[in-house]
Amino acid sequence: MSKIRILRILNRFNLGGPTYNASYLAKYLNDNFETLLIGGKNGKYEASSLEIPHSLDIEPLILPELKREISPYYDLLAYKKIKQIIKDFNPQIVHTHASKAGAIGRWAAYHSNVPVIVHTFHGHVFDSYFDNMKTNFYISLEKELAKKTDLLIALSNNQKKDLCEKYKIAPDNKVKVIPLGFELNKFTIDKENKSNKIRAEFNISNDTFVFSLVGRIVPIKNHKLVIDALSMIKNKTNKQIKILFVGDGELRTELMEYANINNLKYSYKTVNGDEDIIFTSWRNDIDYIMAASDAILLTSNNEGTPVSLIEAQASKLPIISTNVGGVIDIVKENAILINKNDANALSNAMLKLVNGHFIDDSILENRQDFIMKNYSIDNLISNIKDTYIELFENKMHSKKTMIF
């Protein structure tokens, strides 16, 4: 049997789950499949993560026309370019990842008569992103796109519930849950040396309690909630506390000003040693950041399946997170869950950990074991491979039946 050709389309190669997911699939689905990986250009405040596919000997095709922002002109150019790529590559499967690539890529695949079309929701924009008019437009668009898609992949049960029940994007039988997969072993080894390296780089003493939040500095991530909570607890403990904001984005300058207003000291990349908050910008050594951290924060108003919480559990760290999106599907007793925008709850949870009321180590070990088993690359590859073959064989059988 000849290899099944897959065109895999990604929004852009920024640091996060979609880049890892698409790169791993392009690399390790190599027995029965031939993959062409394409993606758009990163935004102004996003560091490129092309080192992820490059480290796997994958050279993606970059489409400058596929931009994050909505642009009728560039979106049409991207659509035409993807249609040409489909014509040249002649894939049996087009698999899109995330919203922008999912919209343009699926339209192009549908109008090019690609046999199988698959889309992965790495989150959705139906809550806390836009006003009601825009939100309703995107819901309507996704409903229409779902009709032209053979299978929608959700990353968690809660996300599938959103798609099928809450927003009614597609019926239950058209949505399949397939968790992300990662190379997680690096989060379990050499942790002391990694911690020492990061704490030395940022002049952080060993007795300082470090909270880290990993992600884009954009409105949906709600970093301001951390600043509010830190300002509330700073004078309630003798313990030294530092926050690492790992990432960057359009709100960084505004967030620095907000720290000033709250009488908190901050630095960007370089440090003096007396900072309350360190903006590290983008890093490609997240296993080192995790090793140097005492707890991981997530304060988003909406999430799909947050990669930082998977990495935190592989690192055997306690978590404080807003109870949004797919968070509840990947954390258990190892996390303190709070309502979004609740600064009091966040400050109380942070103070609890700072004062030594840690989550039991056996719970953290159990969650580490669970994450290592269920979010491995092997699981991801096996699930996707079986899904592709089933979809392709069903489509081919359906065509033969129609001909007969």
Buried (B, 14 or more C-beta within 10 A) or exposed (E): EEEBBBBBBBBBBBBBBBBBBBBBBBBBBEEEBBBBBBBBBBBEBBBBBBBBBEEBEBEBEBBEBBBBEEEEEBBEBBBEBBBEBBEEBEBBBBBBBBBBBBBBBBBBBBEBEBBBBBBBBBBBBBBBBEEEEEBEEBBEBBEBBBEEBBBBBBBBEBBBBBBBEEBEBBEEEBBBBBBBBBBBEBBBEEBEEBBBBBBEBBBBEEEBBBBBBBBBBBBBBBBBBBBBBBBBBBEEEEBBBBBBBBBBBBBBEBBBEBBEEBEBEBBBEEBEEEBBBBBBBBBEBBBBBBBBBBBBBBBBBBBBBBBBBBBBBBBBBBBBBBBBBBBBBBBEEBBBBBEBBBBEBBBBBBBBBBBEEEBEEEBBEBBBEBBBEEBBBEBBBBBBBEBBEEBBEEBEEEEEEEEE
